[in-house]
Amino acid sequence: MTTAILECISTLSISAQQLRRFPKLLESGLLKKMPSTVKDSDVPKLFREPYIQSGYRPTDQDWKYYFLSLFQKHNESVNVWTHLLVALAVLLRFRAFVENEDFSWNTLSIPLVLYVLASLTYLTCSMLAHLLQSKSELAHYTFYFMDYVGVSTYQYGSALAHYYYSSHQAWYDILWPYFLPGAALLGWLSCVGCCYAKYRYRRPYPVERKVCQVVPSGLAYILDISPVVHRIIVCSMEDCSDRAIWFHFLQIIFFVISSYFFSCPVPEKFFPGGCDIIGHGHQIFHLFLGLCTLCQLEAVLLDYQARHEHFTTRYSPTLALYSCLSFFLHIICTALTAFYLRQKIKKKLTKKDF
């Protein structure tokens, strides 16, 4: 648990250092030539966020501008950097684990590798969405649809890791036939709900939009986390000293906190215009979701090390391989769904232009 806290503090320290460098970067000749950020009234309604009044990047610029805005101070800067730094932390932690621990590239390790790949996928997709979505209306929809595919991928990757490494035998005996099919279905519905809500509703958003986003994603999380919750309960009843339990507990706490800030526009609701660059709810959501991912990774790595016998006695290599192949089928299904709605959006935007 101490290691996880130190790692989290280290990540936050790096993030703070990057934010302190923004003024120096803004003074450079390259960034002086870039367009300044604008107020909410200067961008289309699609790009405006509630209670965020400034710090928007102008639309219809060259792609180079949006990539270079990684080093510009705007209202998406923290959203981009938090997930960029967490992705780097995940990659470095897994690399250290592979180099220093008893790790073999075999059937036993495939769910772990897929989980790490899923984590990097959602972090990268989220980072790109917040970095590049301001280019145009079509880019906005395209990159956020891609973000939803990344989230769904992470959900199913987490389900695989929890199923193979973190589940207790009593949970497994009851739910093993239903868990992975249910996780795949709910993960896909989560992507469908988020993409459809983005496609269907316009600002000011009605409550139905949030329902479409939160309900399927919430159901997917409840199922995906069920083996972990069951194991925490069993451990508390048995007074066990399993180190991974603390990290699993922390990942749940951080996820619940992040969910609150995803669902509610606070604190910017109480300080309109005061949290434009740093401190608004979606940034806090990113921060706690990143901490959730780091704690989850540490828990899964500990389970992978300590619970080999559960894997070898429960699962045949062939069935485990097929289950892992379903990970890529899941990505294909969610990507096709996002692409379909993206094409419908493209047609709408084309008609609007004419």
VMD Tcl script that draws the C-alpha trace (Angstrom):
set ca {
  {0.00 0.00 0.00}
  {2.89 2.37 0.80}
  {4.39 1.68 -2.62}
  {1.13 2.60 -4.35}
  {0.85 5.88 -2.42}
  {4.44 6.79 -3.27}
  {3.85 5.99 -6.92}
  {0.70 8.14 -6.94}
  {2.55 11.04 -5.29}
  {5.36 10.68 -7.82}
  {2.88 10.83 -10.71}
  {1.21 13.91 -9.26}
  {4.62 15.53 -8.77}
  {5.52 14.97 -12.41}
  {2.17 16.45 -13.46}
  {2.76 19.52 -11.32}
  {6.23 19.97 -12.81}
  {4.76 19.87 -16.31}
  {2.15 22.47 -15.41}
  {4.85 24.78 -14.02}
  {6.67 24.59 -17.33}
  {3.71 25.98 -19.27}
  {4.68 29.65 -18.84}
  {8.19 29.01 -20.18}
  {6.80 27.10 -23.11}
  {4.38 29.90 -23.87}
  {7.29 32.32 -24.05}
  {9.03 30.27 -26.74}
  {9.00 31.57 -30.30}
  {7.11 28.53 -31.59}
  {4.15 28.87 -29.26}
  {4.02 32.65 -29.62}
  {2.96 32.04 -33.23}
  {0.09 29.80 -32.20}
  {-3.47 31.20 -31.96}
  {-4.48 32.35 -28.51}
  {-7.26 30.64 -26.63}
  {-10.72 32.18 -26.87}
  {-13.88 32.57 -24.80}
  {-16.87 30.24 -24.95}
  {-18.81 32.72 -27.07}
  {-16.15 32.38 -29.80}
  {-16.60 28.65 -30.39}
  {-19.67 26.68 -31.53}
  {-22.01 25.35 -28.85}
  {-20.78 21.79 -29.45}
  {-17.40 22.64 -27.93}
  {-18.64 24.55 -24.90}
  {-18.64 23.01 -21.45}
  {-20.97 24.15 -18.65}
  {-19.49 26.88 -16.44}
  {-16.18 26.87 -18.42}
  {-15.99 30.38 -19.86}
  {-12.50 30.64 -21.36}
  {-9.46 28.68 -22.44}
  {-11.02 27.22 -25.59}
  {-8.87 26.59 -28.65}
  {-10.18 28.08 -31.89}
  {-11.59 25.62 -34.42}
  {-10.55 25.00 -38.05}
  {-6.82 25.37 -37.50}
  {-4.10 23.13 -38.95}
  {-3.65 19.74 -37.32}
  {-0.15 20.86 -36.33}
  {-1.65 23.47 -34.04}
  {-3.72 20.95 -32.08}
  {-0.77 18.59 -31.66}
  {1.43 21.44 -30.48}
  {-1.31 22.61 -28.12}
  {-0.06 19.78 -25.91}
  {2.35 22.47 -24.65}
  {-0.17 25.32 -24.61}
  {-2.22 26.43 -21.61}
  {-5.91 25.78 -22.35}
  {-8.91 24.22 -20.64}
  {-8.02 20.70 -21.89}
  {-4.35 20.78 -20.87}
  {-4.75 18.95 -17.56}
  {-7.10 16.39 -19.14}
  {-4.43 15.57 -21.72}
  {-1.46 15.49 -19.37}
  {-3.05 13.43 -16.60}
  {-3.77 10.49 -18.90}
  {-0.52 10.90 -20.80}
  {1.47 10.64 -17.56}
  {-0.61 7.74 -16.24}
  {-0.09 5.88 -19.54}
  {3.65 6.40 -19.18}
  {3.50 5.18 -15.56}
  {1.57 2.04 -16.59}
  {4.07 1.29 -19.35}
  {7.11 1.77 -17.12}
  {5.60 -0.24 -14.26}
  {4.78 -3.18 -16.51}
  {8.22 -3.03 -18.11}
  {9.85 -3.14 -14.68}
  {7.63 -6.05 -13.70}
  {8.57 -8.03 -16.82}
  {12.27 -7.37 -16.29}
  {12.44 -7.99 -12.53}
  {9.83 -10.65 -11.75}
  {9.24 -14.24 -12.73}
  {7.35 -13.42 -15.92}
  {6.90 -15.77 -18.87}
  {5.16 -15.10 -22.16}
  {2.65 -17.95 -22.08}
  {-1.08 -18.62 -21.73}
  {-0.98 -17.64 -18.06}
  {0.33 -14.17 -18.89}
  {-1.96 -13.37 -21.85}
  {-4.84 -11.88 -19.78}
  {-2.30 -9.69 -17.95}
  {-0.81 -8.43 -21.20}
  {-4.29 -7.74 -22.59}
  {-5.23 -5.83 -19.44}
  {-2.13 -3.62 -19.78}
  {-2.90 -3.13 -23.48}
  {-6.50 -2.19 -22.61}
  {-5.29 0.33 -20.02}
  {-2.91 1.96 -22.49}
  {-5.67 1.98 -25.13}
  {-8.19 3.88 -23.03}
  {-5.57 6.33 -21.75}
  {-4.26 7.03 -25.25}
  {-7.72 7.39 -26.78}
  {-8.77 9.76 -24.02}
  {-5.62 11.82 -24.40}
  {-6.09 12.13 -28.18}
  {-9.77 13.00 -27.79}
  {-9.05 15.92 -25.47}
  {-6.05 17.03 -27.52}
  {-7.56 16.94 -31.02}
  {-11.34 17.27 -30.70}
  {-11.34 21.04 -31.22}
  {-10.28 20.77 -34.87}
  {-13.83 20.55 -36.25}
  {-17.28 19.18 -35.45}
  {-16.50 15.94 -37.29}
  {-13.18 15.62 -35.45}
  {-14.99 16.25 -32.16}
  {-17.39 13.36 -32.75}
  {-14.74 11.09 -34.24}
  {-12.25 11.37 -31.39}
  {-14.87 11.10 -28.66}
  {-16.31 7.99 -30.32}
  {-12.77 6.63 -30.31}
  {-12.54 7.54 -26.63}
  {-15.68 5.49 -25.91}
  {-14.19 2.51 -27.77}
  {-11.12 2.85 -25.55}
  {-13.23 2.92 -22.37}
  {-15.15 -0.19 -23.47}
  {-11.85 -1.93 -24.25}
  {-10.57 -1.09 -20.78}
  {-13.75 -2.43 -19.20}
  {-13.38 -5.80 -20.89}
  {-9.63 -5.92 -20.27}
  {-10.30 -5.33 -16.57}
  {-12.94 -8.08 -16.58}
  {-10.41 -10.54 -18.04}
  {-7.80 -9.67 -15.41}
  {-10.28 -9.90 -12.52}
  {-11.71 -13.16 -13.82}
  {-8.40 -14.96 -14.30}
  {-6.30 -13.57 -11.46}
  {-8.48 -11.94 -8.80}
  {-11.61 -14.05 -8.34}
  {-12.28 -16.21 -5.28}
  {-13.22 -19.85 -5.82}
  {-16.72 -19.43 -4.33}
  {-17.46 -16.59 -6.75}
  {-16.01 -18.55 -9.64}
  {-18.13 -21.64 -8.94}
  {-21.33 -19.62 -9.41}
  {-20.59 -17.02 -12.07}
  {-17.93 -18.48 -14.36}
  {-20.33 -19.38 -17.23}
  {-21.88 -15.90 -17.33}
  {-19.18 -13.45 -16.37}
  {-17.12 -12.94 -19.54}
  {-20.10 -13.04 -21.96}
  {-21.92 -10.57 -19.69}
  {-18.82 -8.34 -19.45}
  {-18.45 -8.33 -23.24}
  {-22.12 -7.48 -23.77}
  {-22.24 -4.72 -21.15}
  {-18.94 -3.31 -22.38}
  {-20.36 -3.07 -25.89}
  {-23.60 -1.52 -24.57}
  {-21.50 1.00 -22.67}
  {-19.88 2.05 -25.94}
  {-23.26 2.11 -27.69}
  {-24.83 4.22 -24.92}
  {-22.03 6.80 -24.91}
  {-21.81 7.03 -28.72}
  {-25.59 7.25 -29.11}
  {-25.86 9.94 -26.41}
  {-23.19 11.96 -28.20}
  {-24.92 11.45 -31.55}
  {-28.50 12.03 -30.39}
  {-28.46 14.96 -27.96}
  {-27.42 18.59 -28.39}
  {-26.61 21.29 -25.87}
  {-28.11 22.07 -23.47}
  {-27.98 18.37 -22.74}
  {-31.09 16.74 -21.21}
  {-30.83 14.28 -18.35}
  {-31.51 11.42 -20.80}
  {-28.01 11.91 -22.21}
  {-26.37 11.26 -18.87}
  {-28.63 8.23 -18.34}
  {-27.50 6.75 -21.67}
  {-23.89 7.22 -20.62}
  {-23.99 6.25 -16.96}
  {-26.44 3.32 -16.77}
  {-24.73 0.84 -19.15}
  {-21.28 1.91 -17.96}
  {-22.39 1.53 -14.35}
  {-23.81 -1.94 -14.95}
  {-20.59 -2.95 -16.74}
  {-18.52 -1.75 -13.79}
  {-20.69 -3.55 -11.24}
  {-20.23 -6.83 -13.08}
  {-16.53 -6.31 -13.83}
  {-15.69 -5.44 -10.22}
  {-17.86 -8.20 -8.67}
  {-15.02 -10.76 -8.27}
  {-12.93 -8.12 -6.50}
  {-15.74 -7.01 -4.18}
  {-16.51 -10.62 -3.29}
  {-12.86 -11.31 -2.53}
  {-12.57 -8.21 -0.34}
  {-15.64 -9.33 1.65}
  {-14.27 -12.87 2.06}
  {-10.89 -11.50 3.11}
  {-12.46 -9.22 5.72}
  {-14.39 -12.16 7.16}
  {-11.30 -14.36 7.27}
  {-9.00 -11.59 8.55}
  {-6.50 -12.34 5.79}
  {-3.30 -10.39 5.09}
  {-3.40 -10.38 1.29}
  {-1.48 -7.30 0.06}
  {-3.44 -7.14 -3.19}
  {-6.68 -6.55 -1.28}
  {-5.54 -3.09 -0.22}
  {-4.85 -2.09 -3.81}
  {-8.19 -3.52 -4.94}
  {-9.90 -1.55 -2.19}
  {-8.13 1.65 -3.28}
  {-9.06 1.15 -6.92}
  {-12.74 0.96 -5.94}
  {-12.53 4.07 -3.74}
  {-10.79 6.07 -6.48}
  {-13.29 4.90 -9.09}
  {-16.29 5.93 -6.98}
  {-14.76 9.39 -6.45}
  {-14.01 9.74 -10.16}
  {-17.58 8.71 -11.04}
  {-18.96 11.48 -8.89}
  {-16.89 14.15 -10.65}
  {-17.77 12.67 -14.06}
  {-21.47 12.93 -13.29}
  {-21.53 16.34 -11.59}
  {-20.02 19.62 -12.88}
  {-18.33 20.56 -9.62}
  {-16.57 22.64 -8.42}
  {-16.94 24.83 -11.56}
  {-20.70 25.02 -10.97}
  {-20.01 27.10 -7.86}
  {-17.19 29.16 -9.43}
  {-18.17 29.86 -13.07}
  {-15.06 30.92 -14.94}
  {-12.84 30.25 -11.93}
  {-11.86 26.69 -12.83}
  {-11.40 27.12 -16.57}
  {-7.74 26.13 -16.86}
  {-7.25 23.96 -13.81}
  {-9.57 22.50 -11.20}
  {-12.81 21.70 -13.02}
  {-14.65 18.43 -12.46}
  {-13.57 16.53 -15.56}
  {-9.93 17.11 -14.66}
  {-10.55 15.74 -11.17}
  {-12.35 12.79 -12.78}
  {-9.25 12.12 -14.91}
  {-6.96 12.36 -11.90}
  {-8.86 9.86 -9.76}
  {-9.47 7.51 -12.68}
  {-5.72 7.51 -13.29}
  {-5.09 6.68 -9.62}
  {-7.70 3.92 -9.90}
  {-5.85 2.43 -12.88}
  {-2.46 2.54 -11.12}
  {-3.85 0.81 -8.02}
  {-5.69 -1.74 -10.14}
  {-2.50 -2.51 -12.06}
  {-0.57 -3.08 -8.84}
  {-3.33 -5.36 -7.49}
  {-3.46 -7.41 -10.69}
  {0.34 -7.78 -10.75}
  {0.29 -9.05 -7.16}
  {-2.52 -11.48 -7.98}
  {-0.64 -12.69 -11.03}
  {2.39 -13.45 -8.88}
  {0.62 -15.06 -5.95}
  {-2.29 -16.96 -7.54}
  {-0.75 -19.10 -10.28}
  {-2.37 -22.23 -8.90}
  {-5.86 -20.77 -9.30}
  {-5.21 -20.22 -12.99}
  {-3.68 -23.62 -13.68}
  {-6.32 -25.62 -11.77}
  {-9.37 -23.76 -13.10}
  {-8.67 -22.97 -16.72}
  {-7.59 -25.06 -19.65}
  {-5.05 -23.30 -21.90}
  {-7.33 -23.69 -24.92}
  {-10.38 -22.10 -23.30}
  {-8.25 -19.34 -21.82}
  {-6.84 -18.61 -25.27}
  {-10.32 -18.42 -26.81}
  {-11.45 -16.09 -24.04}
  {-8.52 -13.82 -24.75}
  {-9.26 -13.84 -28.48}
  {-12.71 -12.50 -27.61}
  {-10.91 -9.35 -26.44}
  {-10.07 -8.49 -30.04}
  {-13.55 -9.43 -31.24}
  {-14.92 -7.04 -28.64}
  {-12.71 -4.22 -29.96}
  {-13.89 -4.89 -33.52}
  {-17.58 -4.79 -32.50}
  {-17.24 -1.54 -30.55}
  {-15.11 0.07 -33.28}
  {-17.69 -0.84 -35.95}
  {-20.47 0.62 -33.79}
  {-18.55 3.87 -33.36}
  {-17.72 3.99 -37.08}
  {-21.39 3.49 -38.01}
  {-22.54 6.41 -35.86}
  {-19.62 8.48 -37.05}
  {-20.81 8.01 -40.65}
  {-24.32 9.11 -39.66}
  {-22.87 12.22 -38.04}
  {-20.80 12.92 -41.16}
  {-23.94 12.81 -43.32}
  {-25.73 15.21 -40.97}
  {-22.84 17.65 -41.00}
  {-22.57 17.47 -44.79}
  {-26.28 18.34 -45.16}
  {-25.86 21.21 -42.72}
  {-23.01 22.66 -44.80}
  {-25.24 22.76 -47.84}
}
mol new
graphics top color blue
foreach p $ca { graphics top sphere $p radius 0.5 }
foreach p [lrange $ca 0 end-1] q [lrange $ca 1 end] { graphics top cylinder $p $q radius 0.2 }
display resetview
